[in-house]
């Protein structure tokens, strides 16, 4: 026998059974406690749910903010100016090479 294979003392008493355990097979065995199911499943299922939520939120964000602005050139102008339309808010800006200025909205007239 090697020195690393030394006999280790067992935790079971010399009577042959563990302390507090009866050897009678007639006694009923308690059923294991039921698994508690939370809001999200456990393990790989939870990772898949969280990953799909992140993917869906990223797709929605790109859909809303990806093509937010549309640029339309101002025809018949000597300078390079464009109109910028914000698709999210509907605001229109007049842009020159220097800066963009928002176009004032016309107030509805009362008839």
N, C-alpha and C positions, 0 to 999 in steps of 0.2 A: 504494500500500500504506500502510495506517495504521501509526502507530508501535506500536500494541498488537499488530499482526500481524507483528511482526518474525520473521525466520526463526530458529528455535531450532536449536542444534546437535543433531544426532542422536546417540544413544548407540551406533548401529551403525557399525562401521568402514567405510571406503570400499570394502571388498571385497564388500559386499552381504549379508553374513550376520553374525550375532552371533558373538561370540568363543566358542569351544568348541562350536559347532554345525557339524555337517557338512552339506553340501548334497546328499549322496548319499541317494536315496530308497530304496535297497536295504536299508539297515540296519533291523533291527526296532526298533519303538518300544516302550519299556517301558510296561506297563499301569499305570494309576494305582493307588495303594495302596487296599486295601479299607477301607471305612468301618467304624470300630470301633463296635459297638453296646454301650452301657453298660446299666446297670440300668433307667434310664428313657429313653424316646425323647427326641429333641431338638425344640426349637422349640415350636410350638403344641401338639403332642401332650403335651409335658411339662407345659405350663401347664394343659392340660385334666385330666391325671392328678392334679396337685397340687390344683387347684381342686375336683375331685370328692372327693378325700380330705378336704379341709377341710369340704366340705358334709356328707358322711356323718358325720364326727365331731361337727359341730354338731347334726345331727339326733339322734344318739345321746345327746349331753349334754342336750338339751332333753327327750328322752324319759325319761331317768333322773331328772333334777332338776326338771323343769317342774311336775309334780303330786306333789311329794314328800310334802307334808303334807295330811292330811284332818282337818277339824275336825268334831266331833260335839258337839252341845249336851248338857249334863247336864240331864235332865228332872227335874221336881219339885224344883227348888232355888230358893231365894229370891234368891240372888246370880247374877250373870251369869258362869257358869263353863262351860268346855268341856273336852273331851278332844281332845288332838292326837295323831294317829297318824302316825308316820314310816313311809312305805311302803318306804323303802330299807332301814332297819335293823329295823323292827318295834317300835320303842320307843314307849311310850305315855306322854304327859305330861298332868298335870292343870293346866289354866291358869285362873287367876283374873285379874281386872283388874290385879292387882299383879305377878304373876310366874307362870312355868310351873315346875312341880315334876315330875320324872320319877316315874312310878309304879313301885314296887319289884316285881320279878318274884317270883312264888312259886316256891320251890324244889320240884322234883319229889319226891314222897314215895316212900319205899321200901316195898314191900309184903312 
